[in-house]
Amino acid sequence: MMNSKHFSKINETLYTAELPNGLRINVVTKPGFELGYAVFATNYGGAHRRFFLNGQWHDTPAGVAHFLEHKMFDMPDGDNALSVLSANGAQPNAFTSSGMTAYYFSSTSGYEKNLRMLLKFVSTPYFTDETVSKEQGIIGQEIGMVEDSPGYVIYNRLMRMLYEHNPVRDQVAGSVESIAEITAETLYNCHKAFYAPSNMVLCVAADCDPERIYAIAKEMLPDEKAEIPTSDFGEKETEFPSERYHEEHMELSAPQFLIGAKVAPAEMGAALQRQKIVAQLAMRTLFGSSGRFYNRLYSEGVLNRDYDYEIDYTAGVATIMIGGESSDPQRVLSEVNSAISAVKANGLDRDAFERAKKASFGARLRGLESFDSICISMVTGLFGGYCSLDSFEVLDSVAIDECEMFLTEFMAPDRLAMSVLSPEA
């Protein structure tokens, strides 16, 4: 039932299968480890607000995916799945991003029992008007707290500068106004549409028999293979930001900045995986914390330890971000532009590129020691149409000119936007 593939470079074996109902299963066996980990995820997140299913378009309020995640732990018998799993020795949790919702647990005992519970509660919706109304108050308070945080303010502003149409510009949790529109019927309809096994994946890292994982999933989940919804993320975005610079003021000890640019995602599958790896390697080479760019600005007091970069692929878009604290955010933006101009004129430093490649390989290798990292990477890969464990071979084959082309195309000066938060006077 399960197919296997051994990755000799990293000495890992991956078992894969697809149930008749469309659920895709990935298992990495970890012989000798007590800890087991499982993720049950749906290709449904905060940006999947408008979708086509059963011959018609459906529009839903912002925040439904996150709201569903909160309410899925309620069971029809009155139990709470979090409490049941915790009582059985598991550590359960869940998260919602713009592009997916994932439910997971880790445990050192009772693994199969916990796996059954995970599959059961995520596939068993139970909502009432009363519980929905109560949750609206709870999530409304969460939204209020998040909206007051500097990290949210600066990120949300940048996303609105970059994206005019895609719902990634809005908070995953929605707004107080949008969640007020959510009803029990809304939740049932969206669960039926997006929580069908054909739109979901199960990823496991544990000392287990892969055939048992397959059998349990087949036993616990519906047999029907449902139609997968087609999501509409809005009009096609332009290459350029709608606003290049925005500054707000809050109670802060030092200015914060976030520089961003849009990336045109490659086609799903091997091309997407390669582009992601090229992007990560390019950014590590030029803007990583061990590189010349950061260390020079750090030594000059322009940047401090609160500095990082990120490449985020989700909901049909991809975004490059560089951010942190700075005594002079405009200087940082100017230095970013200068660094990209230097790449265009002279290319990347080859020694820095080779060091970054080795560091990237090491980081990915260390990720295999983290069961949650393995599973989330597998989920992301399945939703992107590729195998995450192929990344080591792909990384080896990336050439320096691919990274140079990525940087000069997607981080050209007219493609950059900067969101700044400054201390109140």
N, C-alpha and C positions, 0 to 999 in steps of 0.2 A: 504493500500500500504506500509506503514512504520511499521516496527516491533519495539516494545519498550521493554526496560529492565531497571528496577530501581535498583540502587546501594545504598542500605540502609546505608552502612557504611559511605558514603560520601554525601548522599542525592542528587544524580544526576540521571537524566533519560536520557538514550541514545536511539535515534531513528535511525534505520538502514534500508537500502533498497538497492536493486540492480536493475538498469534499464534494460530493455530488451537488450540494447546495451552494457551491461557489466559494466557501471559506478557504482561504489559503493559509497553510500551516508551515511555519519554519521552526525547526528544533536544532539547537546546538547542544550536543551532549557534553556533560562535564563530569566524567567518572571520578569518584572519590571525594567530591564536594558535598557537604551537607546542605549548603544553601541552594535553594531553587528559586527561579524567577519566572514569571509569566506576564505577558501583556496581551490584552484583548482590545483591539483598537478598531475604530470606524473611520473611514475616509470622509469625515464630516466635522467641520469646525466652524468658527465664528463667521467666516466669510461665505459659507454656503447658505445664503439667505434666500436666494431665488433659484428655483430648480424646476426642471421639466420631468414629469412622471405621469404615466397612465394617460398620455394624450393631452395633458394640459400643464400650464405654468402655475407655479405656486410661489407666493411671496410671503415671507415670514418676518417677524420683527427682529431687530438686532438683539443678540444675546440668547437665542433659543438653545444653541448647542451647549453653551456653558450652563444654562439653567437645567437642561436635561442631565448633564453630568452630575449636578448636585442632587437631583431627585431620583436618579437611578438606584441609589443605595436603599431606598424605601422598598420593602417587600410587601406583597399582598397579605401575608400572615401577621403583619405588624412588626416583624423583625427589621433590623437595620443591617445590611450586608457588611458594613464596616465593623460593627460590633461582633457579628458572627465570625468573621474572618479573624479578627483580633483575638477572640476567645479561643480560636483554634491555633493560636501561635503564629499567625501570619501578620505581616505588616502591609496593609492594603492602602492604596491611594488612587488618585486619578488626576488628569489634567486636560484642559481644552486649549488648543491653539487656534489660529486662524484656519488651519488646514486639517486638523484631526482632533479626535477625542480618544483618550487612551485610559484604560482601567488596568491596574496591575497589582501584583502582590509579590512579596518575597517571604520565604519560610524555610525553616530547617527541619520541620517535621510536618506530617499530614499533608504532603504536597498534593496528592491526587484529590483528597477531600477539598482542599482549598481551590484547586483548579475547577472542580465541579461547581463550587459555589460561585466562582468568578463568572463562569459561562452562564450559570443559571440567572444570577441577578441582572447581568447586563442584557440578557435576552428576555427579561420578564418586566415589562413596564407596568407601573402602578402609580397613578396620579389621581388626586381628587381636587375639587375646587378649593377645599379648605387648606390642603397642604401646599397648593400652588400659591395661594394668597399669603400664607405664612412665609414662604420662601421669597416672595417678592420683597418683603420687608427686610429679610436677612441680606439678600444680594444687593438690594438698594443701599444698605449701609456699607457694604463692601465697596461698591462703586464709588460712593462718596469719599471713602478713605483713600482709594487708589487715585482718584482725580486730584487729590491734594498733595500727592507725592511728586517731587521734582522729576524722578525718573519717568513717570507716566507723562507728565506735562511736556517734557522735551521730546520724548519718543513720539507721542501722539501728534505733536505739531509737525515733526519731520515727515511723518507718514502722510499727513494732509498736504504738505508742500510737494511731496513726490507723486501722490496718487489722487486723481480727481474722481475716479469712478469705482475702482475696486474696493470692496468692503474691508480690506485690510487697513484702510484708513480709519476705521472705527474700532473702539475698544471691543475685545472679544466678549466681555460680559454685557455689552450693550449699555444703554443709559437707563436712568430711573424711569423715563417716559416710555422707552421701548419695551422694557420688561413688564410694564403695567398692562401691555396688550397681550401678554402670553396667558393662555388658558390651558386647562388640562387637555382639551381637544388638540390644541397646537402641539403639545408635547407628544401625544399619542400618534398624531399624523407624521411628525418628523422622526419619531422612533421607528415607525413602520417603514418609512422611506429610506432611512439611512442606516438603521441597525440590522438590516437583513444580512445574513452571513455572506452573501455575494459581494457586499460592500465592506467587508471586515477582514481582519487578519488576526491570527493567533501566533505569537512568537514566544518561544520557551528556551531558557538556558538552565539546565538542571542535569543531575545524575539520574537519568530516566530512560525508559524504553520508549523510543519514538512511536512505536506502534500502539502503545498504551495511550499516548497523547492523542493520536488519531482516533482511536476507539472511543475515548471519553468525549471528544468533541462531537463525533458522529452521534453518540448516544444522547448528549445533552441539548443539541441544537435542532431546529426545524429542518425537515428534509427538503422543503421547497426552495428552488433557486429563483429568487426574485429579480425583477428588473432593477438595474442600477440607475439612480437619478442622474440627469445631466444638469450640472450647475452652470449658472450664468453669473460671471463676476463683473459684469458691466462692460461698457465700451472699452475698446482697445486703448491702452494708455500710450501717450507720446513718449519719446526718448527723454524729454527734458522736464525738469520740475516746473510746476506752475508758479512757484515762488522760490527765489534763490536764497533769501536771508530773512530770518525772523528772530526777534529778541523779545523776551518777556522778563519780568522781575519777580523774584520771590525771596523769602527769608533764607539766605544761603551764606555760607562762610567763604565760598569762592565761586567764580563763574563755572558753569558747566556747558559743554557743547556736544553736539551730535551732527556729524557730517554724513550725508548719505547720497546714494545714487541708485538708479534703477538698472537692473540687468535684464536683458531679454533671455528668458530661460530657453535652454535647448530642448529638443524633442524628448519626450519620455523615453527611458531606456538607457542604453549604454552612453548615448550622447549627453544625456542629462547628468549621469554619474561623473563622466569625464569633466564636464564643465564645472561641476561643484568642486572637484578635486583640484582642477586648475585654479579656480577662484581662491580656494583656501591656501594653496601653495603660493600663489602670487601675492596675496595679502600678507602672509607670514614673511615672505622674502623681503618685501618693501616696508611693511608697517609693523612687523612683529616686535615684541618687547626686547628681543636680543639684537635687533637690527640698528643700523646707523641712524635712521630717521628718529626713532623714539629716544635713543640714548643721547643724541646731540641735544634735542629739545629738553630732555630731562636735565641734563647737565647745565643747561642755560636757565633752568627754572621755569620754562614755559609749560612743561608737562610735569605731572607727578605720578605716583604709583596708581592713581585712579585713571587708568587708560586701558582701552581694549578696542578690538575690532570684531566684526561679525559679518557673516554672509548668511542671509535668511532666505530660504526658498519655501514658498507657501502659496497655496490658492492661485496658481497660475502666474505668479510674479516672483521676482527675486530682488533683494535689496542688499547693497553693501553699506556698512556703517562703521564709522570710526568715532569714538567718543571718549569723554572723560572730563576731568577738571583741568582748567588752564587759566593762568594769569592773563593770557592774551589769545582768545579764541580766533581772532582774525589772523594772527600770526600763524596759528596752526593751519588754517585753511590755505594761506599763502604758501606755506611749506609743503602742503600736500600737492598743490598745483605745481610747485617747482620740482617735486620728486617725480611726478608723472611726466613733466616736460623732459626731465633728464632721462627717463626710461625711453621716451620717444626718440631722443637724440642719440643716446649711447647704449640703450639696452639695460637689462638688470646686471648687477654684479654677479658673475658666475660663482664665485666662492660663496657668496651669501645665499644664492639659489641652492647650491649643493648642501649647505648647512641646513637650510630650511627643509629640504627634502628629507634629510636624515632625521631631523627633529619631528617632522610630520609622520614619518614611518614609526618612530618610537612612540609618539603619542597614540597612534592608532593601535600599536601593539599593546600598550598599557591599557587601552580601552577594552581589550579582550579579557582583562582581569576583572572587569566590572560587568556583572551579569545584566544590570539595567542598561548599561551602554550598549551591550551586544543586542539586546532585544529591541530597544528603541531604534537603533541603527537598522535592524532588519525590517521593522515596521516602516520606517521612512523609505527604505529601498523598495519594498513591495508596493507602496503607494506611488513610487516614482518609476516603477517598471524595471528595476535592476536589483542585483544581488549585492548587498553591502559588503560581503566578504571578498568580492572581487576588487575592492578598493586598493589593496596592497599591490596587485599586479598593475592596476591602472596608474597608481602613483609612480611606480618604477618607470613607466613609459612616458611620463609627461616631460616635454622638452621646454627649455627656457623660453623659446620664442612664443609658445602658447601662452605663457604667463605674461609676457610683454604685450602681446596683442590684446589679452583680456584687460589689462590695466589701462592701456592707451585708448581702447574703445569705450569702455564703460565708466572710466573715471576722468574723462576729458573735463576741463574746467566748466564748460557750459552745461554739463550734466549733473554737477554737484549742487546740493542744497545744504544749508547749515542752520540748525536750530540752536539758539543760545538762551540760557537762563543766567541772568546776572543778579547779584545781591541787590536788595532794595537799598536805596540811598539813605 
